Amino acid sequence: MIYFLGFLVLVLIIVLVSRTMFHSRKKSGDMNYDNIDFPIDEAAHRLSEAIQFETISKQNPDDFQGDEFTRMHAFLKREYPLLHENLKREIINHYSLLFTWQGSNQDLKPMMLTCHLDVVPVEPGTEADWDHPPFQGKITDTHIYGRGTMDVQSGVMGILEAVENLLQRGFKPERTIYLGFGHDEEIDGEFGAQEIARILKDRGVELEFLLDEGLPVVEQLFTGIKSPVALVAIAEKGYLSLELTCLANGGHSSVPQGITAIAQLSNAIRKLEENQMPAKVDKLVKNSLVGMIPGLSYPFRFIFANIWFFQLALKKILTGRPETDATLRTTTATTIFESGLKENVIPTMARAVVNFRLHPNDTVDDVIRHVERTINDPNISINKLYGFINPSEISSPENKNYKILVNSIRQVFPGVSVSPSLMVGATDARHYSELTSNIYRFFPLRANQDDLDRVHGTNERILISNYKEIIQFYARFILNSASLQPIRKIDNSSIFFAELRAKKFKRENKKTAVAV
Ligand SMILES: [Zn+2]
């Protein structure tokens, strides 16, 4: 018996170790690939100018300043002449932009790159906390400062820089490329991205894939990970707000009658918060963890390579941190509670709003059923508020589009791990779901925790060297996705392709030498 147990333990160790080795081997794919080069100073200056347009999305539509967008359109037209000459530009709903770069091969489905033109406001009272005014576009030795440098003028401008650069090199795509820039992503994208998507759908467009802004290249994601991790969101959480109301006897506070509406509703909310929807270490989470393995040190590498064995422990660790917990379940957050007007009057009504971010495993109906069951109180009425949306479909982390994306990331960011992930916030990408099932949300911004706090916050800024990588990434991604044989179609003056041609020449000469 002892021998048998010993044998089982031995088999187990062999399985665990060999899985670790297998996943470690899948690693790098790092390619020693020269990236497209260009003067970054000029591009940085253009980004700085773009930051100076106050294209702010404000909650109150009366405060909207459309002329800032119109002026920005004119600026883009001036700064990117080749792009405006070669691509069709359409202005959608006055302020959003849709560009079409016609491909030569109509058999290939088009691809689409999206970002948004609008930015969030600066929180009143925090202006003085900025090292440089938020709409000045200050360039320092290392950074460009300003609202939108991270979210996401650097994405809009990065895409346009890449396209202009490729056009200068004579590149012509085989696959048609759409560029979509909505003007109201920060307030739901109803008039921008949603309208662009509707127009494309009416034209019968079916996309091969779409890449929207999304998760960044995170440095020091957690202890134990040595390399940065490029997080590619292959799904996006859904959104639901439920209004809970409770009616009860009111009256003078000197003669209370029974349990107040406030107490009943508080009780209901307590039940909801204490009974969160279940967390699961599902396939999406597993794929995400496996993607990080190449950058891990031991013992994390060993654990992540054997999730099946360490599942319970991993779940405990992941649910212990709010950021990772939110990727495992539908979250519950009470955001509004209202009741009572006067200190000596018992209110007849209490009202609360609970906001849920839905995991792809759950639907809006699932959440409502869970809430009804958990509260289980006929005195509480539950009402679904406008603006709910089910979670997105999960795009494949295995098909050729995803692989091209991963390769493009590795070519520009050698040594990073690439991990398919879940977007816990909302992006414009959800509006395009009827055009393709291959939707990826990734933005090549390098960010550690300090940087992430600057998004929508104070002192938003980007490293100039990172902005160069952003432009290189979009150029590389377009080359990799939109052309089957880029080498034949490139202008002779291109440094990058000159190098490829040199390699080809070398290969051919070698062949000749052998033949001789
Ligand atoms: Zn954004």
Boltz pocket constraint, residues with backbone or C-beta under 6 A from the ligand:
constraints:
  - pocket:
      binder: B
      contacts: [[A, 116], [A, 151], [A, 152], [A, 185], [A, 213]]
      max_distance: 6.0
